[in-house]
Amino acid sequence: MFQSLSSTGIVVALVSLILSVSAHEAMHGYMAHWLGDSTAEDAGRLTLNPLVHIDFYTSVLLPMITILLFHTPFMVAKPVPFNPSRLKFDEFGAALVGLAGPVTNLILATVASIYLRLSINSFSTTTVGYFGIFIIINLAIFVINMIPMPPLDGSRVLYAFAPNVVRKIMEQIEAFGFTSIIFIFLLIFYLFSSDIAAIENWLGHLLLGNIYPFVLYYL
């Protein structure tokens, strides 16, 4: 997947990543705002403007490297700040904030899949490929962010239900620092990229049905 992207396809992938991650991050902020915390609003992060959410190195260069090396996009946007102590429902409120981002990407992939299935006969093969890039990137963002490892969003869901001993381990991982966490992420990609891709493929088949192989052919 993504092995044979043309230069135009890589640009489409990059734009899809930036737009999808911007929606992802904005929804973290909106969920926190709806749950009573104005931190993201005060920081100017309640917006879909990509320039507010992306970092050139981790949001542009990093996903291009992971697409080329692992055939799966991975990027880190600027985290949306929020104060868990100001949220309703305590740790469960933080879990809802964490879920808001990846669920947004799953919704984007679902809406795009429905539109593609309804309109595929009127699209050129190139357009089908571009839709496929957008759908699969959003599925990848969803799957990757649901991994229950700090600071990924899935860790906030796990933290809400985990016993104290697991919470302490998660807090220690998060204390490693940004560089160490990036290294751990890349290690996970190296070891489990095929498993991540398998889950993405299962979701792709679920959303697109028998046209999924046809979509993949143009990636």
Secondary structure, DSSP 4 states (H G I P E B T S, - for coil): --TT--HHHHHHHHHHHHHHHHHHHHHHHHHHHHTT--HHHHTT-SS--HHHH--IIIIIIHHHHHHHHHSS----PPPPP--GGGSTTHHHHHHHHHHHHHHHHHHHHHHHHHHHHHHGGGS-HHHHHHHHHHHHHHHHHHHHHTSSSTTSHHHHHHHHHS-HHHHHHHHHHHTT-HHHHHHHHHHHHHHHHHHHHHHHHHHHHHHHGGGHHHHHHT-
